[in-house]
């Protein structure tokens, strides 16, 4: 039995000396991911019902799903039209 193991051990190739390097080119894999441009989502829609009375005063009704956007539109209308005063 020992003879079989020793015969197998002798047949193995010894590792190449560290001083000598083999001229193998190591393949490199470069993975490029496709850049997906994300489109900016549209701002939430705000519906405006603008009213003008006989004295040339403006008032409006705002409706929408985003409260912050509604407040921005309200402030913008107030500055441009001089309408509704804050409560």
N, C-alpha and C positions, 0 to 999 in steps of 0.2 A: 504494500500500500504506500509506504513512504517513497518508494521508487517512482510511483506514478505521480505523486504530488510534486516531487522534486523535478521530474522530467517536464511537467507542465510549467513549473516556475521558471525553469531555465529557458523555455521557449518564448517567454514574454519579452517583448522588445524593451530595452531600457529607454528611459526618457531622454530626449536630446539635451545636450549640454546647454546651460543657460546662456553661454557666451555666443552661441550661434543661433541666429533666428531664421526661421523658415520664411520663404518669400511667398507666403499665402496672403492674399488680400481678403480682409474680413469684410463681407458685404454689410453695408449699412442700410438700414431701412429708415426712410424718412416719410413720416406720415404728415400730410398736409390736410388740414380740415378746411372745408369750404366755408368761407366767411359769409354768413347770412346777415344781410343788413336788416335790422329791425326798423320797421317804419314807426314813426311817432304816432301814437294813437290820437285820433281827433279829440279835441276838447269836448267835454260833455255839452250837449245841446241845451240852450236856454231859449225858451219861447217868450217873446215880448209882445204884449198888447199895449200899444201906445195910444193914448187918448189926449185930445186937445179940447179944452172947453172954450166958451165964448170970449173969455178974457185973455186968450193966448197963453194960458197956463197948461203945462203938460203933466200928465200922470200916466202911470203904467202898471201893468200886472206882469209879473215874471213867473215862469213855471219851468221846472227842470228837475233832473235827478241829483245834481251835485250842488249842495248848499253853498260851498265856497265859490263856485263859479257864478251862482246867482247873485251872491253878495258883491262880487267884482263887477258884474254887469250893472247892478243897481247903483253902485258908486260911480261908475263911468257915466251912466245916464244922468245922474244927479249933477255931476260936474258939467256935462255938456249942455243939458237942457235947463238946469236950475229948477227942476221940478220938486217932487216930494221932499219934504224935510225929514231928517231922521227923527224917530220917535223916542 
